[in-house]
Amino acid sequence: MRTQLRRKEEIGYIREAGRILAACHREIAKVMKPGITTGEIDARVERFLEKNGAFPEQKGYKGFPYATCASVNEVVCHGFPDQRPLESGDVVTIDMVVNKNGWLADSGWTYAVDRVSTEVSRLMKHTHEALFKGIEAARHGATLGDVGHAIEQVAEREGYGIVKSLVGHGIGRAIHEPPDVPNYGVPGRGLKLREGMVITIEPVFTLGPSGAVFWGDDGWTISSADGSVGVQYEHTIAITRGEAVILTD
């Protein structure tokens, strides 16, 4: 599959999916408190999307059984929602892909459950910063290396690990379209971004400096190899000749 360049009309369709996704994240933020389970959150998401004429694209994707990926603490990605009550001090990443009339948007966000430690709060702050550094670098004529380098610099400055096996990607009609968008890189290297591309940028940092991970027995859950907390922030964006447009804001 080739990298797609989307017309303004098509980007508008993706933006509509992104609007619903962003509204869903706002609803999640309201209920993210000690005692709730990620299973309850998953059910709420499914009901919210149905109410808004959309559905969770990843449910059933390659056999994934849930509407959301719910990753708690050392689980950095693709966690299964479950019935364990969340506790004060946990962090939870809720990642989802919304399908609205066949057009997709993708966004993951890490939430603090009540109060978290200072070091985890800083990890969240700086991973969020890295997301926006990557978005700032993503414009027509820039390269994937420029975007990855902008993200990588934040992790290196703060001593965090980058989960290099997890990358952003193109999106539109399918969950994963070309190109892959790494969270590290060399300025000026890699594919040149062009106006009309729609991609996700999604840094995943760990408190442990290696960023190494392992896959669980379920074939999906990815956890930090050293047991340290991992966080992720992700937006879907459209490349323009000026600043990138965030479609999931």
C-alpha positions in Angstrom: 0.0 0.0 0.0 1.3 3.4 -0.9 1.3 6.5 1.3 -2.0 8.2 0.7 -2.5 12.0 0.1 -6.0 13.0 1.3 -8.2 15.6 -0.2 -9.6 18.3 2.1 -13.0 16.6 2.0 -11.4 13.3 3.1 -9.5 15.0 6.0 -12.8 16.5 7.0 -14.3 13.0 7.4 -11.3 11.9 9.5 -11.7 15.0 11.6 -15.3 14.0 12.3 -14.1 10.7 13.6 -11.5 12.5 15.6 -14.1 14.9 17.1 -16.0 11.9 18.4 -12.8 10.3 19.7 -11.8 13.5 21.5 -15.2 13.9 23.1 -14.9 10.2 24.3 -11.6 11.0 25.9 -13.2 13.9 27.8 -15.8 11.5 29.1 -13.2 9.1 30.2 -11.4 11.8 32.1 -14.5 12.5 34.2 -14.8 8.9 35.5 -11.1 8.1 35.9 -11.1 7.7 39.7 -10.1 5.0 42.2 -12.4 2.0 42.1 -13.4 2.1 38.5 -12.2 -0.8 36.3 -10.8 -0.6 32.8 -13.6 -3.1 31.8 -16.2 -0.5 32.9 -14.4 2.2 30.9 -14.3 -0.1 27.9 -18.1 -0.6 28.1 -18.7 3.1 28.5 -16.6 3.8 25.4 -18.5 1.3 23.3 -21.9 2.9 24.4 -20.6 6.4 23.8 -19.4 5.6 20.2 -22.7 3.8 19.4 -24.6 6.8 20.6 -22.6 9.0 18.3 -23.0 6.8 15.2 -19.5 5.4 15.3 -17.8 2.2 16.4 -14.5 1.0 17.8 -12.4 -0.1 14.8 -9.9 -2.2 16.7 -12.6 -4.5 18.2 -12.1 -7.7 16.2 -8.9 -6.3 14.5 -6.6 -9.4 14.1 -8.7 -10.9 16.9 -8.4 -8.0 19.4 -11.5 -8.5 21.6 -12.1 -5.0 23.1 -13.2 -1.5 22.1 -10.1 0.0 23.8 -6.6 -0.8 24.7 -6.2 -0.2 28.4 -2.7 -0.3 29.7 -2.0 0.1 33.4 1.4 1.1 34.9 4.2 -1.1 33.5 1.9 -2.2 30.6 2.9 0.3 27.9 0.5 -0.7 25.1 -2.3 -3.0 23.9 -3.4 -3.9 27.4 -6.7 -5.8 27.8 -9.5 -4.1 29.8 -10.3 -6.1 33.0 -12.2 -6.0 36.2 -9.4 -5.0 38.6 -10.4 -1.8 40.4 -7.9 1.0 39.7 -6.1 2.4 42.7 -4.8 5.9 43.6 -1.3 6.2 42.0 -2.0 4.1 39.0 -1.6 5.5 35.5 -3.8 4.2 32.7 -3.4 4.7 28.9 -6.6 4.4 27.0 -6.0 4.0 23.3 -8.7 3.7 20.7 -9.5 3.9 17.0 -12.9 5.4 16.0 -14.6 4.5 12.8 -17.2 7.0 11.6 -18.7 6.2 8.2 -15.6 4.2 7.2 -13.1 6.9 8.1 -10.7 6.4 11.1 -9.0 8.5 13.8 -6.7 7.2 16.5 -5.7 8.7 19.8 -4.2 7.3 23.0 -4.0 9.2 26.3 -2.4 8.5 29.7 -4.5 9.3 32.7 -3.4 9.6 36.4 -5.7 7.9 38.8 -6.0 10.4 41.7 -2.5 11.4 42.7 0.6 9.8 41.2 4.2 10.1 42.3 6.3 13.1 41.3 8.5 11.0 39.0 5.5 9.6 37.2 3.9 13.0 37.0 7.1 14.3 35.3 7.1 11.3 32.9 3.6 12.2 31.9 4.4 15.9 31.5 7.5 15.3 29.3 5.9 12.5 27.1 3.1 15.0 26.5 5.7 17.6 25.6 7.4 15.2 23.2 4.1 14.6 21.4 3.8 18.3 20.7 7.5 18.6 19.7 6.8 15.9 17.1 3.7 17.6 15.9 5.6 20.9 15.6 8.2 19.2 13.4 5.6 17.6 11.1 4.9 19.7 8.1 5.3 19.6 4.3 8.9 19.1 3.3 10.1 17.9 6.7 11.2 14.3 7.1 10.2 11.5 9.4 13.7 11.8 10.8 13.0 15.4 11.8 9.8 14.3 13.6 11.5 11.4 15.4 14.5 13.5 16.4 12.2 16.1 18.0 10.6 13.4 20.1 13.9 11.6 20.9 15.5 14.8 22.2 12.9 15.1 25.0 13.5 11.5 26.1 17.3 11.9 26.1 17.2 15.2 27.9 15.1 13.6 30.7 16.7 10.2 30.8 13.6 8.2 29.7 13.4 5.1 27.6 11.8 5.2 24.2 9.8 2.1 23.3 11.3 2.0 19.8 9.2 -1.0 18.6 6.0 1.1 18.9 5.6 3.7 16.1 3.1 6.1 14.7 1.6 5.4 11.3 -0.6 6.6 8.5 -4.3 6.3 8.9 -7.5 6.9 7.0 -9.4 3.9 5.7 -7.3 1.4 7.6 -5.9 1.4 11.1 -2.3 1.1 9.9 -1.3 2.6 6.6 2.1 3.7 5.4 4.3 5.3 6.5 5.6 4.2 9.9 6.5 7.2 12.1 9.3 6.3 14.6 9.8 8.1 17.8 13.5 8.6 17.1 15.5 9.6 14.1 18.2 11.7 12.4 17.2 15.1 11.1 16.9 15.3 7.3 16.7 11.5 7.0 13.7 9.3 6.0 10.6 9.9 4.0 9.6 13.5 3.2 6.2 14.5 4.5 3.8 16.0 2.0 0.7 18.1 2.3 -2.4 15.8 2.6 -0.7 13.0 4.6 -2.6 11.9 7.7 -0.5 10.3 10.3 -0.4 9.5 14.0 2.3 10.7 16.3 2.5 8.6 19.5 5.6 8.7 21.7 5.8 5.9 24.3 8.3 6.6 27.1 9.3 4.6 30.1 10.8 5.6 33.4 13.5 3.0 32.9 16.1 4.3 30.5 16.3 1.3 28.1 12.7 1.4 26.8 12.9 -2.4 26.3 9.6 -4.4 26.3 8.3 -7.9 26.2 5.0 -9.3 24.8 2.6 -11.1 27.1 1.2 -14.6 26.6 -2.0 -13.2 25.1 0.0 -12.0 22.1 -1.0 -8.4 22.6 0.0 -6.9 25.9 3.3 -5.1 25.8 5.1 -4.4 29.1 8.3 -2.6 30.1 11.0 -5.2 30.5 12.3 -3.6 33.7 8.8 -3.2 35.3 8.9 0.6 35.1 5.9 2.8 34.3 5.2 3.6 30.7 3.1 6.4 29.3 1.8 7.3 25.8 0.2 10.3 24.2 -1.1 10.2 20.6 -2.9 12.5 18.2 -3.9 12.0 14.6 -2.7 14.9 12.5 -2.9 16.2 8.9 0.2 17.5 7.2 -0.1 21.0 5.7 2.4 23.5 4.3 2.2 25.3 7.7 1.5 23.9 11.1 0.1 20.4 11.2 -3.7 20.2 12.0 -4.6 18.0 15.0 -7.7 16.0 14.1 -8.2 14.4 17.5 -7.9 17.6 19.7 
